[in-house]
Amino acid sequence: MTPVEATGIARDEQYLIEQSKGGTLARYLPNVFVDSDHVRFYPGTSGLVDVAAYRAFNAPPEIGKGQGLVRKTIDLPSIARNEPIDEMTQKELARLSDDRVRKSIEAAIRRNVQAISSRQELTRGIAIEQGKVVVDTENVWINDDYGRNAALTVTAASLWSTAGVDRLTAMNAWLDVYKTYNNGALPGAVVMGSTAWAAYASGSQFATALVGGATRPGLKAEILALAESAGIPPIEVYDRSVSVNGVTTKVLSSNKIYFLPEAVAPDDQNGSLLGATYWGRTVSAGFDSWDIQPDEQPGIVCGVFKEDSVGSSIEVQGDSIGEPVLANANASMTITVV
């Protein structure tokens, strides 16, 4: 299987992963492909442009201000995975048809892509939760601070573990804080995990009185309708987990809620108001022997390799460079509620 074929399978798998509605934060930090190993951007842009000035006839127009003067450069880190098919597995595959062998290799390619995509999704969660990307692993350290205002990371004065706490009043107070740092604009979505949702829905203000004085918990549709009537943006329950060194890990902390801008398509090349997930061009993508066309080189690439030596494995390799970048970090807010 050629690297071109393997990369085609990889891109198809990534597309399927990212199009899974409710299953990816790429709708808030969409995938953008760049023919580079770094990204340059102007942090802090709000998405709003100053109103134009009135002009007297026969006078030149006033010169408008462009984006911020401070430019930031992010070097895109490498994310890669190698899945060997060892000698014993090759012996078993040798008894099967060529089609079965190919399917085994394709499955390894897809697992590589799933692993790379999961790493990127986890990093999106870090960026959204903290307003920066901080990664400290055995061989890589990343500390890219996107400058989110500290006022946009808060803890509820009264946690939602208490049923009597007024959820709607608290939400509206936080929305006022968000609007302060976003030119009066509301977030497009309130994102939370099932734990935070359960705490929110357990509020006594949502209970329905029954005949005889008893009450029942509010139904989800009723709770969402009340939130909408109170001016709360649409609530989305996001509960994705990934495996990190064999440990199931939530992408977003389940005891928090997140204010985010309006979602976009996961592959919107213009990014979102918050930013984008940038995928660059790896060195391997440009190898002559891989024969990947220049316009296809940015993004995840894969290759399948076999050495003709005793005891050698078939190497199924996935390679990429990329990172979520918050061009406007203040478009996100994190609130601890449980």
C-alpha positions in Angstrom: 0.0 0.0 0.0 1.5 3.4 -1.0 1.6 6.4 1.3 -0.9 8.1 -1.0 -3.4 5.3 -0.5 -2.7 5.1 3.2 -3.1 8.9 3.6 -6.4 8.8 1.7 -7.8 6.2 4.2 -6.5 8.3 7.1 -8.2 11.5 5.8 -11.5 9.6 5.3 -11.3 8.4 8.9 -10.5 11.8 10.3 -13.5 13.3 8.4 -15.8 10.7 9.9 -14.5 11.4 13.4 -14.8 15.1 13.1 -18.3 15.0 11.5 -19.7 13.2 14.5 -22.2 15.7 15.9 -21.7 16.3 19.6 -18.6 14.2 19.6 -16.0 16.8 18.7 -14.9 20.2 19.9 -13.8 20.9 16.3 -17.1 22.7 15.9 -15.6 25.4 18.1 -12.0 25.0 17.0 -12.4 23.7 13.4 -9.6 22.0 11.4 -7.7 24.4 9.3 -4.8 23.1 7.1 -1.7 25.2 6.5 1.3 24.6 4.3 3.7 25.4 7.1 5.1 24.1 10.4 4.0 27.2 12.4 1.0 29.6 12.6 1.1 33.4 12.9 -1.9 35.2 14.2 -3.1 38.4 16.0 -4.4 37.5 19.4 -7.3 39.2 21.1 -9.5 40.0 18.1 -13.1 40.2 19.1 -14.6 39.6 15.6 -16.1 43.1 15.6 -14.9 46.0 13.4 -15.1 49.6 14.5 -17.9 51.4 12.8 -17.0 53.5 9.8 -16.7 57.3 10.2 -18.9 59.7 8.3 -17.1 61.3 5.4 -17.6 64.8 4.0 -18.1 64.8 0.2 -14.8 65.5 -1.6 -12.8 64.4 1.5 -10.8 61.2 1.7 -12.1 58.3 3.8 -10.8 57.8 7.3 -8.2 55.1 7.6 -9.5 52.2 9.5 -7.7 50.1 12.1 -6.7 46.6 11.1 -6.1 43.8 13.5 -4.0 44.1 16.6 -0.4 45.1 16.2 0.9 42.3 18.3 1.6 39.2 16.3 2.1 35.8 17.9 3.8 32.8 16.3 3.1 29.2 17.4 5.3 26.3 16.3 3.0 23.3 15.6 4.0 20.3 17.7 4.3 16.8 16.3 1.7 14.1 17.0 2.5 10.7 15.6 1.8 7.0 16.2 3.4 3.8 14.9 1.5 0.5 15.0 3.8 -2.4 14.1 2.4 -5.7 12.7 4.8 -8.2 14.2 6.2 -11.4 12.7 3.7 -13.7 14.4 0.7 -11.6 13.2 2.2 -11.6 9.7 2.4 -15.4 9.8 -1.3 -15.6 10.6 -2.2 -13.0 7.9 -0.2 -14.9 5.3 -2.8 -17.7 5.5 -5.6 -15.2 4.6 -6.6 -13.6 1.4 -5.0 -10.4 0.2 -8.2 -8.6 0.9 -8.1 -9.7 4.6 -4.5 -8.5 4.8 -5.3 -5.2 3.4 -8.2 -4.8 5.8 -5.9 -5.5 8.7 -3.5 -2.8 7.5 -6.4 -0.3 7.0 -7.6 -1.0 10.5 -4.2 -0.1 11.8 -4.2 3.1 9.8 -7.6 4.0 11.3 -6.4 3.3 14.8 -3.5 5.7 14.2 -5.8 8.4 13.1 -8.2 7.8 16.0 -5.2 8.1 18.4 -4.0 11.3 16.7 -7.5 12.8 16.6 -8.1 11.9 20.3 -4.8 13.7 21.3 -5.9 16.8 19.4 -9.4 16.6 20.9 -7.9 16.4 24.4 -5.7 19.4 23.6 -8.8 21.4 22.4 -10.3 20.6 25.8 -7.3 22.0 27.6 -7.3 25.1 25.5 -11.0 25.7 26.1 -10.8 25.0 29.8 -7.7 26.9 30.6 -7.4 29.5 27.8 -3.9 28.1 27.1 -2.3 24.9 25.9 -0.1 23.3 28.6 1.2 19.8 27.9 3.9 18.2 30.0 4.7 14.7 28.8 7.8 12.6 29.0 9.4 14.0 25.8 7.4 17.2 25.0 6.6 20.3 26.9 4.2 22.9 25.5 3.2 26.1 27.2 1.3 28.4 24.8 -0.7 31.0 26.8 -3.3 32.7 24.6 -4.0 35.5 27.2 -7.6 34.8 28.3 -8.6 37.3 31.0 -8.5 35.8 34.5 -12.1 37.0 35.0 -13.3 34.4 32.6 -12.2 31.5 34.8 -14.4 31.4 37.9 -16.0 29.2 40.6 -19.6 29.6 41.5 -20.1 31.3 44.8 -22.8 28.7 45.6 -22.2 25.3 44.0 -24.9 23.4 42.2 -24.7 20.5 44.6 -27.3 22.5 46.6 -30.7 22.2 45.0 -31.9 25.5 46.3 -29.3 27.5 44.4 -30.9 29.6 41.6 -29.2 28.3 38.5 -30.7 30.8 36.1 -29.8 33.9 38.1 -26.2 32.5 38.4 -26.0 31.8 34.7 -27.2 35.3 33.8 -24.6 36.9 36.1 -21.8 34.9 34.4 -23.2 35.8 31.0 -22.9 39.5 32.0 -19.2 38.8 32.7 -18.8 37.1 29.4 -20.4 40.0 27.6 -18.1 42.5 29.3 -15.1 40.9 27.5 -16.9 40.3 24.2 -18.3 43.7 23.3 -21.7 42.8 24.7 -22.1 39.6 22.7 -23.5 36.5 24.2 -21.9 33.1 23.8 -23.4 30.8 21.1 -23.5 27.8 23.4 -23.3 26.6 27.0 -21.4 23.3 27.0 -21.3 21.0 29.9 -20.8 17.3 30.8 -23.5 15.0 32.2 -22.3 15.5 35.7 -22.8 19.3 35.5 -26.1 18.8 33.6 -27.4 16.5 36.4 -26.4 19.1 39.0 -28.1 21.9 36.9 -31.3 19.9 36.3 -31.5 19.0 40.0 -32.3 22.6 40.9 -35.5 22.9 42.9 -36.6 25.8 40.6 -37.1 23.3 37.8 -39.3 20.9 39.9 -43.0 20.5 38.9 -45.6 20.6 41.6 -48.1 17.7 41.6 -51.5 17.3 43.1 -51.3 16.7 46.8 -48.2 18.8 47.3 -45.6 16.4 45.9 -43.1 17.4 43.2 -41.2 15.7 40.4 -37.9 16.7 38.8 -38.2 18.8 35.7 -38.0 17.0 32.4 -35.1 17.9 30.1 -37.4 19.6 27.6 -39.0 21.7 30.3 -35.6 22.7 31.8 -34.3 23.7 28.4 -37.4 25.7 27.6 -37.1 27.6 30.9 -33.4 28.3 30.2 -34.3 29.7 26.8 -37.0 31.9 28.2 -34.5 33.3 30.7 -32.1 34.3 27.9 -29.7 31.4 28.3 -27.9 30.3 25.1 -28.5 26.8 23.9 -27.2 24.1 26.3 -25.2 21.3 24.9 -24.2 18.2 26.8 -20.7 17.0 25.7 -19.2 14.0 27.4 -16.4 12.7 25.3 -13.6 10.7 27.0 -10.2 9.5 25.6 -7.7 7.0 26.9 -4.4 8.5 28.2 -1.9 5.8 29.1 -4.8 3.4 29.6 -6.7 5.7 31.9 -10.1 7.0 30.7 -9.9 10.8 30.8 -12.6 13.4 30.2 -11.8 15.9 27.5 -13.6 18.6 29.5 -13.8 18.5 33.3 -17.3 17.2 34.2 -17.7 19.6 37.2 -17.6 22.7 35.0 -19.6 24.5 32.4 -18.2 26.4 29.4 -19.4 29.4 27.5 -18.3 29.2 23.8 -19.1 31.1 20.6 -21.5 29.8 18.0 -20.4 26.4 16.5 -19.2 26.2 12.9 -18.5 23.3 10.6 -15.6 21.1 11.8 -13.7 21.8 8.6 -14.5 25.6 8.3 -11.3 27.0 6.9 -12.1 30.4 8.3 -12.0 29.1 11.8 -14.4 30.2 14.5 -14.7 33.4 16.6 -12.6 31.5 19.2 -9.9 30.2 16.9 -9.0 27.0 15.0 -7.1 23.7 15.2 -4.2 24.2 12.8 -2.8 21.1 11.0 0.6 21.8 9.3 2.8 20.0 6.8 5.1 17.4 8.2 8.6 16.6 6.8 7.4 13.1 5.9 4.6 14.5 3.8 7.2 16.1 1.5 9.3 12.9 0.9 9.6 12.3 -2.8 9.1 8.6 -2.2 5.7 9.2 -0.6 4.5 11.1 -3.8 1.9 13.1 -1.9 0.7 16.1 -4.0 1.7 19.5 -2.5 -1.9 20.6 -1.9 -2.6 17.4 0.0 0.5 17.5 2.3 -0.9 19.5 5.2 -2.7 17.3 7.7 -2.4 13.7 8.9 -0.3 11.5 6.6 0.3 7.8 6.8 2.7 5.2 5.4 3.1 1.4 5.4 6.6 0.0 5.4 8.2 -3.4 5.3 11.9 -4.2 5.5 13.2 -7.4 3.9 15.1 -8.6 7.0 14.7 -11.5 9.4 12.2 -10.8 12.2 11.1 -7.4 10.8 7.7 -5.9 11.3 5.3 -4.1 9.0 5.3 -0.5 10.2 2.0 1.3 9.9 2.9 4.9 10.7 0.8 8.1 11.1 2.4 11.5 11.3 1.0 15.0 11.8 1.8 18.4 13.3 -0.9 20.6 14.8 -2.4 22.5 17.7 -5.6 24.3 18.7 -4.9 28.1 18.6 -7.1 30.6 20.4 -7.0 33.7 18.3 -9.6 35.2 20.6 -9.3 33.5 23.9 -11.8 35.7 25.6 -14.5 34.1 23.5 -14.4 31.2 26.0 -15.3 31.1 29.7 -15.0 28.3 32.3 -17.1 28.1 35.4 -16.8 25.5 38.2 -20.3 24.6 39.3 -19.9 21.3 41.2 
